[in-house]
């Protein structure tokens, strides 16, 4: 979809860049939800173990919010997963 919009004369480069950021945030959220489920936790259990409100975690999962760096790193610790896998989708 971004490629199609990028070819439209009425779409600015900044707007297309914003769409890419939103898509990336949604992909991160999907990975977060998948890893939480793989660990046998509910979103509420994960939020409690992180010390944050469950609505914040749902925002991360939906891609409407991004965790601060210290919370992103704490999520890796809590879920026992590398930052590359959780936030960038790189296994290894």
C-alpha positions in Angstrom: 0.0 0.0 0.0 2.8 2.4 0.8 4.3 1.8 -2.7 1.0 2.7 -4.3 0.7 5.9 -2.2 4.3 6.9 -2.9 3.4 7.0 -6.6 0.4 9.3 -6.1 1.2 12.9 -6.9 -0.9 14.2 -4.0 1.0 12.3 -1.3 4.0 14.0 0.3 7.1 12.1 1.2 6.6 12.9 4.9 3.1 11.3 4.8 4.5 8.2 3.2 7.3 8.1 5.8 4.6 8.3 8.6 2.8 5.3 7.1 6.0 3.3 7.2 6.5 4.2 10.8 3.0 3.1 11.7 3.4 -0.1 9.8 6.7 -0.8 11.6 5.1 -0.1 15.0 2.3 -2.5 14.2 4.8 -5.2 13.2 6.6 -4.7 16.5 3.3 -4.9 18.4 2.4 -8.2 16.6 5.8 -9.6 17.6 5.3 -8.5 21.2 1.9 -10.2 21.4 3.3 -13.3 19.8 6.2 -13.6 22.3 3.9 -12.9 25.3 1.6 -15.7 24.1 4.6 -18.0 23.5 5.7 -17.5 27.1 2.2 -18.5 28.3 1.4 -15.1 29.7 -1.7 -13.0 29.3 -1.3 -9.3 28.4 -2.3 -8.4 32.0 0.3 -10.8 33.5 2.9 -9.3 31.3 1.9 -5.7 32.2 2.0 -6.6 35.9 5.4 -8.1 35.6 6.6 -4.9 33.8 5.0 -2.6 36.4 3.0 -0.8 33.8 -0.7 -0.3 33.2 -2.3 -2.9 30.9 -3.6 -0.1 28.6 0.0 0.8 27.9 0.8 -2.7 26.7 -2.3 -2.8 24.6 -1.1 0.5 23.0 2.3 -1.1 22.2 0.6 -4.2 20.7 -1.7 -2.0 18.5 1.2 0.2 17.5 -0.5 3.3 18.8 2.2 3.8 21.5 5.9 3.0 21.8 7.5 2.0 25.1 10.3 4.2 26.4 13.8 2.6 26.0 14.1 1.3 29.6 10.7 -0.4 29.3 11.5 -1.9 25.9 14.7 -3.4 27.4 12.8 -4.5 30.5 10.3 -6.3 28.2 13.2 -8.2 26.7 14.3 -9.3 30.2 10.8 -10.2 31.3 10.2 -12.2 28.2 13.7 -13.7 28.0 14.2 -12.6 24.4 16.7 -10.5 22.6 16.0 -7.0 21.6 16.7 -7.8 18.0 14.1 -10.5 18.0 11.4 -8.6 19.9 11.8 -5.2 18.4 13.4 -5.7 15.0 12.2 -9.2 14.1 15.7 -10.6 13.7 16.2 -14.1 14.9 19.7 -15.3 15.8 
